[in-house]
Amino acid sequence: MYQPVVPLGGLGGWRFLQRTYDTQFAAFTESVELKRDSDYFRETIGTIKTAEDLVKDRRLLGVALGAFGLQDDINNRYFIRKVLEEGTTSDDALANRFADTRYSELSEAFGFGPKEFLKSDQPTFAEAIISRFEANSFEVAAGEQDPGLRIALYGQREMEQVAKMEGSNDTKWFTIMGEPPLRSLFEKALNLPAAFGQIDIDQQLKVFKDRASSVFGTDDLAQFTDPQKVQDLLTKFIVRDQISAFTGGASSQSIALTLLRG
């Protein structure tokens, strides 16, 4: 399978990947293995009528989970079946019990739950899932070169949607706090410590908002409907991530000197 080319680390690598993204992504999606899985999903998903049918087919399930960044759950078939079968219309549905909204997005996308309609046989369904699957698969592959690139690419793809979602600003913040890639993006960009997640959730919200106001001038997540604001967020994340890579006992002065020389 085609592997993304990232000849530099840190901010240099990120900027190179952005410049070459379209070309590299096109080459990646032509990889034999990826095309085989995408074509199989496209040809087969219309025959799937129940959550049980989906989880029984490992190839279909791999594409479905991969589309939502949940590929690590491929062996948790009973759990995923319950997520799909219970849907999202009930507040106590399994998918709605998780802070990570990717489970509810997965369940809602397929529509297997009560009072929902099956979407897997809709004309545009397969292509929408495949598009997400290809994007996430590229992000995973880029992350094998540099884990920070996976998070940055995910943030670039998802932040505008979060910024535009319905609900209060606090609701949007809770979405970010519950979705691991976006949480990692903001924690690093805002320079929050690793143990930060252990404090009370309402205190976490306050810290996120206070730090965002300090760094970005406002805690209003609607600002990230502006692509330039998203790039500012991603740049801060990449730089902080690069600095972290140097912290193996090095002093802040030596880190700064190394980065300047680079």
Secondary structure, 3 states (H helix, E strand, C coil): CCCCCCCCCHHHHHHHHHHHHHHHHHHHHCCHHHHHHHHHHHHHHHHCCCHHHHHHCHHHHHHHHHHCCCHHHCCCHHHHHHHHHHCCCCCCCHHHHCCCCHHHHHHHHHCCCCCCCCCCCCCCHHHHHHHHHHHHHHHHHHHHHCHHHHHHHHHHHHHHHHHHCCCCHHHHHHHHHHCHHHHHHHHHHCCCCHHHHHCCHHHHHHHHHHHHHHHHCCCCHHHHHCHHHHHHHHHHHHHHHHHHHHCCCCCHHHHHHHHHHC
